[in-house]
């Protein structure tokens, strides 16, 4: 019978040394990891359901307000209002404004967005604004994550089914699990010869996307006019199907904007030769054109576009244009003097709500006809007022603030 092996004092010292080195390595890795710099406080209980309003109230009173400079419109997911301010993305009770959960890191947010019921926080690292975390809006629990190259400043837009992030040199489209389905533009280390991206010296000026297509206006160094590039996911995410559309006479410094992509159709605002919203299909063919009575006043920002039920609305700076879910223009809400719209619309109890300087106009959803006014004081000079509805509560994005209003 063999004599059992016995550990010597040297063996124990060696094992202890190895364990110490491993522990120090893990501690160093943890110290430098994003996990150490993350504070997640989930909700105590899931968000209660919110019952849709059956009528539009005659009067409203403010019930809460919150900082949210990293959103451009109220994000309402599962009865939770998602805010972004400083280093923190938070979920608030839509009726009271009380904080239900929060997620914060040791750096300032780049942007906050959403996809389905997932709140999406975008943070910077040395490769740009490409550190992305999803949080379940109803519970505050951690969801999908991703990390990639990005510009140092990005615009993040969502149609609810996919998230688009773009900056001057690079664009990405993310699915609901935050996996990239499409990329376009420059990366730090180009891997494939075919992936030349913006090697022509082009800059991405304005973009929008659905879960099946993206569209971007590009300003290229050797061209005096903008061009519209239509993109669709392909077998390789970094080799999308690409169609370029010439836009003669649309200067690089114009106010042209991609307003929305629905399915594979794209709506673009073109300021010349006469101001119009033009719709292109995925082949680059112009399928519709709606003239504006006056040029849009966009102030250099992202278009103030909302999805109001099955409708899409766009605030031109002085009017609200309303389209159906195929990007067909239905009507335009215009008014003179103090009754001019100051933001896009939302839907409550089957009626369209349009923000005016002195209140919320209640309009017929079928034709935009004015019905009555809910008196409400709106601030001036803070950009568009963007409304949304959660049950009986109207929530407005007012510059860097959100404000909630319940029935008076």
N, C-alpha and C positions, 0 to 999 in steps of 0.2 A: 504494500500500500504506500502510495506517495505521501510524503510529508507535506502538509498544507503550506502554501506560500505565506510569508509573514512580511508585513510592511516594515521597512526600516525607518529610522528617524529621517534619513535623507529623502526617502520617498514622500514622507509627510511634508517636509519643507518644500520640496519641488511642487507638490500638489497645491500647497497654500500659495506659493508664488504664482503659479499659473492662474489660480482662482482670483488672486489680487489683480493681475494684469487684465484678465477678462472683465472684472468688475469695473476697473478704471476705464477700460475701453468703452464699456456700455454706458458708464456715467458720462464720459465725454461726449459720446454720440447723443445721449438724451439731452445733455446740457445745450447742445447746438441744434437740436431738432425743433421742428415747429410745434411738436406736442407740448413741450415744456412752456412754450410761449402762448398757449391756447387756454382760454377759460370758457368752458361750456356749462351753462346752467339750464338744464332742460325744464320743461313745464312740470308742475306737480301732478297735473291730470290732463288728459287730452282736451282739446278745445271743444266747448259745447257747440252743438249745431246752431246755426243762425237761420231763422225762418224768414223767408222773403216777405217784404212789405206788400200788403194787398192794396194799399192806397198811398198816394203822395200827400204828405202832411201839408196843412195850410201855413204852418209856421215852423221854424227851426230855431234851436238854441245851441250854442257851443257847449259841449260836454267835456272835451279834452283836447290837448294839443301835444305835439312831440317833435323833437328835432329829427330831421331826415334829409340831410343835404346830399346823400348818395342815391336818392331815388328821384325820378322825374314825374312819377305818377303814383298814386296809392297802389300798393301791392297787397291784395286781400286774398288769402289762401286758407281754405278750411276755417273761415270765420276769424282768422288771425291777420292782423295788419303787420306787415314786415317793414321795419325801418332800418336805415343805415346812417350812422353819424360817427365821425371820428374813427375809432378803432372797432366799433361794435355794431353788429347786426342783431336786431331784437325782434321778438314777436309780441305784439300787444293785443289785448282783448279789444275787438272792434267796437264794442258798445261803451266801454268805460275808459279805454286807453291804458289800463293797468298792464304792466309788463308781465308776460307769461314765461318767456325764456329769453336767453341772450347767448351770443357767441362772440368772443372777442380775441384778438391777437395783439402782439406787441408792435403793431405797425398800422398806419392809417389805411382804411379801406380805399380801394380803387373804385369799386362799384358794387351795387346790389341789384339782383334781378331774380328771376324765378323760372321754373319749368314745371308744369303740372302743379303738384302740391309741394314742391321742393323750393325753399328759399335758397338763393345762390349768393355767396359772398366771394368777392374777388379781391385778393391782396397782392402786394408787390413782393418780389424778391430780386436778386441781382440780375435775373433774366427778363425783368419787366413785370407787368401786371398779369401773371399767369398762375398764381397759387389760388385754387378754386375749391371751395367747400360747399356742399349741399347740406341743408338742415331741414328735417321734416317739419313743415310749418305748424301742423296741429299739435305736435308733441315737443318740439325742440330737440329731438334726438338727431345724432349725426347721421348723415346720408352719404352719397357718393362724393368723391374728391377727384381732382386732377391737377396736374402741373405741366406747364409747357412754356416755350418762349412766347413773348408778347412785347408790345410796345410799352413804354413807361407810362403812357396815358392811353386809356382805352375807353370806347363807348360800348356799353353792353345793352342789347335790346332783346326782347323775347316776344314771341307771339303766343306763348303758353305751351307750345309743343317742342320748341327747341330754343337754344340760347345762342345769340350771335355776339361775338366780341371782336372789335376791330380798332386798330389805331392807324397811324399814317402809313405803316409799311406792311402790316400783316392782318389777316382775317381768319377767324376760326368759327365753325358751327358745331355746337355740342348737342348730343342727344339728351334724353331725360336721365340717363345714367352718367352724364357728363363725359361720355366717350366722344372723341372728336370724329365727326362724320365728313368734314370738309375743311380744308385749309388752303390758303391762297396768300402769296406774298413772300417776303423774305424770312429766312431763319439764319441764326448765327453760323451754323455748319450745314451747308447745302450737301445733301447726300446723293441725290439723283441728278444726273445731267439734265433730265427733262424738267426738273422742278426749278425753272429759272425765275419764276414768280415775277417780281417787279424789276428785273434786271434792266428794263428800258428806262429806268429813272422815273417811275410813276409813284404818285401818292394817292392813298385811299381817302376820299373826301366825304362820302356819305354812303351808308349801306343799310340794308334790311334783309330779313330772311324769313322763310317758313321752315318746316322740317324737311322739305323736299327741294328747296332751291334758295339761292341767295343772289342779291344784285348789289353792285357797287359802282359808284361814280369815281372815275380815276382821272387825275390830272398828271399828264406825262410831260417830261421835260422838253421833248422835241415836238410837241403838239400844242397849238394855241387853244384848242377846244377840248372840253371834257369828252370822255367816252363812257358809255355804260357797258359794264361787263356782267353777263348773266352766267351764273355758276350752278351746276347740279352735281350732287355726290356721284362718284363713280366707284369702280372696283378698288382703286387706291385713293385714300382720302386726300392725299396731296397732289393728285392728278385729276381734278374735277373736270367734267365736261364744261367747256367754256365757249361762250358766244359773245363777241364784241359788237356793240352797236355804236356807230358814229353819230355824234350830236353836233352837226355843223352850226356854228354861230353861238354855241353855249360856252361862254368863256370860263376859264378855270376859276376866276374869282367871282363868278355869278352866285346867285342864291339857289341854284339847282339842288334838289334833294331827292333821295329815294324815300318815298313816303311809307310804302308797305309792300310786302310780298305775300300773296295768298295763293297757296298751291304753287304753281309755276308761273303765275302772272305777276307783273311788277308795275306799281304805280309810281310815277316820277313827276315831280314838279319841275317844269322848265319855264324860266322867266321870259325867254325871247323865242321867236319874233313877237309873240304876244303871250302873256302869262297863261299857262294851261297845265292841267294834270293829264299826263299821257300814260296810257296803259300799254305794255308790251307783253306778248306771249313768250314762251321759252325759246322760240326761234328768232326773237328780236324783231318780230313784225308788230307794227303799231296796230292795235285793235280798237282803241277808243281814245278820244281827246275831248276834254271838257274845258272850255275857256273860263278864265276868271275875269270879273269886272274890273278888278284892280290887282296890281302885283302883290304877292305875298310879302309880309314883313316878318322875316324869320329871326332877325337879330343874331345870325351866326350860329344858332343852336341846333339841337336835334329836333326834328318836326314833332309838334304836339299832336300825337295820334293816339286814339283810344279805340278799343273794341267794346262797343256798346251792344251787348247781346249779339245778334247776328249782323249788326251794322258796324261799319268802320267810320270814324269821324276824324276830321282834320281841321284844326284851327289855323287859318291862314294869317292871322294877325288882326283881322277885322271881321271875319265871317267863319262859319263852320260848314264845311262841305261834308255831306253824308253819302256813303257808298254802301252797297250790299256786299254779301260775302263772296261775290264774283268780281268785285271792284267796278261794278256798274254804278255810275253816278245817279243818285236818286233826287236830291234837292240840295239847296244851299240856304242856310239861315243867315240872313243879313239884316242889319238894322242901323239906323243913324243915331248920332248923339250918344247919350249915356246908356242907351239900350244895345250898344254894339257888343257882341260876344267877346269875352276876355279869355276864353279857353275852349277846349273841345267838350264833347257831351258824354253823358252816361245815361243809363236806363233805370227807371224805378217804377215798379207796378205798371209796366207797359207804356210808360210815358218817357219822353226824352227830356232830360234836364240839361240846360245850357247855362253856364255861368255868365252873368252880366255884371256891370259895375255895381248895381244896386240890388242884386239878388240872383236867384236861380229862376230862369224862364222854364216853365212847364209847357212842353210842345207836343203836338201829335206826332207819334213816331212814324206814321204812314207818310205824312207830307210836310212835317216841320211847322205846321201852323201853330202860332202862339195861342196858348190857352189862358194862362195866368202867371203871376209873379209871386215867388216866395221871397219876401224881403230878407236881405242878408248883406252885411257890409263886407266888401272885399278890399284888400289892400291894393294900392297902386304901385307900379314900378318894380314888381317882384317877378315879372315874367308871367307866363300863362297860368291860370288857375285850372287845375286838372281834377275833375271830380270822379268819384266812384261810390258804389253803394254796397253796404253790408247789412242786410235785413232792413230795419227801419232807420239806420244811421247813414247819413251822407258824409263822406270823408273827402277832403280836398287837399291836394298838394298845392301849397302856396309858397313858392320859392323854396327855401331850405326847410320849411316847416310843414307838418301835417296837422290838420284840424278836423275833429269829429263833431257832427251836429245831429242831435236827436230831436224828435217831435217836441214842440213847445207846449 
